[in-house]
């Protein structure tokens, strides 16, 4: 027979205010770095699009 399996859940305490602020500040720094990285990639792509490439021209149909 199948018995009832109860899940034991560990109750995590909510972080105190200082821990929450620290965690959020770290996350904010990470996000700001990601935004800076994306900005750099976009800038490079735009610069590459503005300069003519040495690729062969597309054939006309």
N, C-alpha and C positions, 0 to 999 in steps of 0.2 A: 504494500500500500504506500501511496505517496504521502509523506508527511508534509506538514506546512513548513515552508522555509521562510523564516523571518530574516529580513535584511537588517543588519546592524549598521546604522548610519552614524557616522562620526559627526558630531555637531561641531562645526568650526565656529569659533568665536569671531564675532565681527572685529575687524582691526580697530584699534583705538584711533583717535583723531590724528595723532602724530604719524602713525604708520600709514594711515590713509593718505595724508598729505604727501608723505615721502614717496609712496607708490605712485600717486598721480603725477608728481613732479618728474619722476623717472620716466613714466610713460609719455609725458609731454615732451621731454628731451628726445626720446626715441622717435616720436612722430615728427618733431621739427627736423631731425636729421633725415628722415625719409622724405619729407617735403623738399629739403635742400637737394637731395639726390635726384628726385624727380625733376626739379627745376633745372639742374645741370644737364640731365638727359634731354629735356625739351630744348634747352638752349643749343646744345650740340646738334640736335636734329634740325632745328631751324637754320643754323649756320650752314649745315651741309646742304639743305634745300636751297639756300640762297646762292651758293657757289655752284657753278656748272661742273658736272662730273665728266670724266673722260669715257664714259660708257658709250656704246654705239647708240645712235638715234633709233627710235622706234620706227619700224617699217610702216609706211602709209598703206592703208587698205583702200 
